[in-house]
Amino acid sequence: MLWSSQCGGRGVLVAGTEPPDVVELWTWTLMPGDHHVSEAHAPGTRELLQSQEGTITVKVADQSVALDAGDAVAFPGDVAHAYSNPGTQPARFCLTAIGDRQGHRDRP
């Protein structure tokens, strides 16, 4: 587990490959009110996110998108981004980060 919140949310790196072509598979649980901010990753990094349960808001730069269970979104991971749960129930999502992560300072 590489991220956890006081509310019980967590981000777990399930599997990953080594540089230079890094692919990371994550599972996330965000409890109601949880919010995780991620700094921009290495240039060219992309993220794919699929909501599995609950409602998730993904903010990328100055744009936000709300996802319900079953929805998916792809976005650049090389800009600041954040995930939050505005709902009243736990939210779960699966995240894949793809790109050259050398020099990456902060995990998703």
N, C-alpha and C positions, 0 to 999 in steps of 0.2 A: 504494500500500500504506500503510495507516494503522496497522497493528500487525504486529509480528514478534517471534518468540521466539528465544532463543539456540539452541534445538533445530531451528529451521528452519520453525516454524509461522508462518502469516501470515493477516491479515485484509485483504481488498481491497475497497474500495468500487467496485463495477462501474458503478453509475448512481444518480442521485438527482435529485429535483425540488427546487425552491426553496420557501421559506416563503411562506405560512403552512401549507400542507398538504404537509408533507415526506414523501416515500417514498424509502427508500434500499434498494438491492439490494446485498448483500454475498456474497462467496464466502470461505470460511474453510478453512484446513487446520490441524489441530492434530496435532502430532507426539506420540508416546507421552510421557505425563507433562506435556504442555503444559496450562496453566491461565490463563485470561484473566478478570479481574474487571472489571465495568463498573459505574460509579456509576449511580444512578437518572437517567433522562432526564426531559425535561419532562413535566408532568402530562398524562395521556391517551395517552402513547406506548404502542404495542403492538408486539410482535415475533412474527414467524412464522419458524420454523426447520424445515428439512427435512434430515435426515441422509442423506448420499449414500454414504458409505463409512465403515466402522469403527464404533466405539462412542463416543458422546458423553454426558457428563453435564451437564445444565443445572440450575443451582441458582438459584431465584428466592425471595428472602427466605429463609425457613427450610425450603423444600421442594425436593427434588431429584427429577429424573426421568432415567432412563437411556434413551437412544435408540440403536437399531441402524439399519443402512442401510435406508432406505425409511420410517422412522418420522418423524412430524412432531409439533410442539407449538406452541401459541400461548400467549403469556404477556404480562403487563404489563411494559413496559420502564421504567415510572416508579418502580420499586423496584430496589434493588441486585440484580444478577444476575451469574452467572458461567458460563463454558463450560469444560469440561475433557475430556481424553482419558485415561481410566484404562486403556486397552488397550495392546497391544504393537505395534500397527500404526498408521500414519497414519489420521486421521479427517478426512473432508471434509463440510462442510455449507453450505447456502445459507440466508441470513438476509435477511428483509425487515423493516425498521423503518418504522412508520407513525405519524405524529403531528406535532404542532407542535413542532419542535425548536429554536425560538428560546430562547436561554438555556441550551442544552445544553452541558455542560462537557466531556464525555468521550464519544468515539464508542463504539459497541458494542464 
